[in-house]
Amino acid sequence: MILTGVLRHYFTVLLQTTPKKLPFAALREQRSLLRGVNLRCNASAISPSSFASRKAYLVSAYKDGTFLKDPENRGKPAANPMTDPAAMEGMMGMMKGNMAMMVPQTLIMGWINAFFAGFVVLKLPFPLTLRFKSMLQSGVATRDLDVRWVSSLSWYFLNLFGLQSVFIFILGNENAASQMASQMSQMNPGAAGTGMFQPGQDPDKMFLNEAENLEVMEHQYILKGVEERLLASI
């Protein structure tokens, strides 16, 4: 199992394509939205005058579409993600990752079912309740067998999900052998750093939402009256 996980990690690394550099307009579009988010999160660390000037500039630019990659497409419906080469490349990379994860598991599971179906491989040294019987004795249809006995198929699944710490120790945190990391990346593809705008999203609407967030935000300066507070504490 450990060898299969290591091979799957390096096979996935070989299948990965080198990410392409974003054009300047697309990069500015993403970073400009991130600039507004950072201003809201760290507004308390700057003075009211600095916050007001940055807020006025960003709100005006967001509403005018200054940072849009394609200003001429403003107000038009979002393009079909299937026609976007970048989106298609991301989908192809996800399919490659799924193939590298599912093919070895299918082969090993088929091999275990063909040669070790109905086998028990070990006995746990501690007692368990009957609720664990279906989890620990997959493929063994016996009612009177002690719950502590573990079947070959159940042992495979326990190793599949229980070796994550071993893979992290051998390959590091960002490894392709981790089953949980693969599932999380599939459920949240935007977390992998592919960009703030996912296929089908309208950047203009996101800019307008950020401008509204900045307009309704109340600024509180954490250093306001710091001299008086410091002298009062002495």
N, C-alpha and C positions, 0 to 999 in steps of 0.2 A: 504493500500500500504506500509506504514511504517512497519507494523507488518510482512508483507510478505517478505520485504527486510531483516529484522532482522533474520527471520527464515531461509531465503536462505543463509545468511552469516554463521550462525552456522551449517547448514546442510552441506555446502561446507567444512567447517573446519573439520567436522567429517569424510567426505569422503576422505580428504587428507591423503596420506600415508607418513610415516616418511622417509625422504630422506636417502638413503644409503650412507655410507662413501665411498669415492673414494679410490681405491688402491694408494699406494705411487707413482707408476710409472705414473698413469694417472694424479694425482695431480701435480707432477713435470712437466709433459708435458704442462699443462695449465698455471701454474705459471711461467714457463720459457718463454713462449711467452709473458705473461703479463709483465715480467721483461724488455724485449726489448721495448715494447710500453712505459713503464714508463721512460726508459732511454731516448727515443726520446723526450718525453714531458717535461722532467725536466733536459735536458742536459745543459741548460744555467746556472744552479745553481752549477755545479761542474767545477773543473779546467780542462784545456785541457788535461793534462797528465792523470787525472782520467778518463775522457771520452774516451781517446784513448785506455787505458788498458781494460776498460769494453767493448768497441766496438769490439776490437780485439778478446776478449774471446767469446763474444756472437756470432759474425759472424762466427768464426771458429766452435763453437759448433752447430750452426744452420745448417751449410753446411755439417757437419759430421754426423748429426742425433744423437747427444749425448743425447738429451732430449726426444727422441721418446719413446713412451710407448712400441711399438712393432717394434724394429729396423729390424727384419727379414722380415717384410711386406713392407719395404721401396721400392717404385717404383711400387708396385702392385696397381691395381684399388681399389677404396674404396669399403668396404663391403656393402652389402645390408642393409639399415637401418631397414628393417622388421625383420632381424635376430639378431638385437642388443637388448638384454633384457632391457638395460637402455632406448633406444629409444621407445620400446614398452610400458614401464612403463610410460614414459612421454605422449605418445599418449593416454593411458588409463586415466591418470589424466586429460587431456584436455577433453576427452569425459565425464568424471564425472562432470566436471565444466559446460560443455554445457548442460548436463541433468538437473543439479540443477538450471540453469538459464532459460531454455526453458520450462520445465514442469509447473512451477507456472504461467508463463506468458500465456501459452496456456490455462490453466484452467480458469484463471481470464478473459481472453479475450472471451472465450467461454461462461462463465457465464454472462458477460455483454451483449454479442450479443443475448443470449437466453432470458434474462429478461428485458433488457433496450434498445433494438434496436429501433432507431428512437426517443429516448428521448433527450431533451435538459435539462441540469442540472444547468446552470448558465448563466448570462449575464455580459459581461465585462463592466466596468464603463467608458471606453474610446473608441473613434471611431477608426475604422480600415478600410483599403481599401479592395476591393473585392478579392485581391490576397490571403487574409487569409481565404477565405470562404472554400476552399477545405481542409485546414489544421484544421480548428476549427469545421467543421460540417461534419465529416466523418459519414456515415450511415444515414444522413438526406438529402434526395433528394428533396429539395425545393429551388426554384429559388428566391422567394420573401422574404425569412427569413433574418432578419437583421444579418450582419456579426458578431456582438458582441455576439450572442448566441453560446454557446459551447455545442456540443453533448456529450453523455456519453462516446462513444468510443474515441473521441478526448481528453476528459478530462483524460481518463486513460493513453493515451500516453504522455500527458503533465506532468502528475504526475510521469510517469515512468522515464522520462529524467530530470525532474525538482527537484527530491528529492535527487540528488547526494550530495549536501551540507549538507542535513539533515543526511544522512547516514555517511558522514565523521565526522560530529559533534558527532554522537552517537557511531559509531563503530571505528572511526579513519581513517587515510588515506588508510591503507592497508586492506580494507574490501572487501568481496566477493559480497556485495550487490550492489556495484557501477556498473551500466551498462556500463559506458564509460571505467572504468578500466578493465572490463572483455573483452571488444572489443579490447582494446589496447594490453592486454596480449595475445590474440589470434593472432593479426596481427604481434606481435613481441615476440615470445616465448623465444628468447634468453635473453630478458631483465629481466626475472624473476630470473636470477642467476643460471640457470641450468648448465652453463659451457660455455667456449669460443668456443668449437668445437661442431657444430651441426651435426646431423646424415647426412652422405654422404660427409662431408668435409674431405680433406686430410691434416693431420697435417704437413706432410713434406713440402707440397707446401706453407702452411702458414708460416712455419719457413724460407723457402727460400725467400719468399716475404719480411719478416721482416728483414732478413739479407741484402737484396738489399736496403731496406729503410735506414738501418743504414749506409751502405757504401756510399750512395749518400748524406747523411745529412752533412750540413756545421755547425760546432760547433761555437757558439758565447757565450763567457763567459761574464755574466753581471757584474762581479766584476773586469773586466780588466781595469786597470788604475783608480781604485776607489779612491786611495789616491790623485792623481792629480786632479780628478774631485771635491773631497771634499774640497781640499785647494783652488781650483779656485772659488768655490762658496762662500767662506767666505769673 
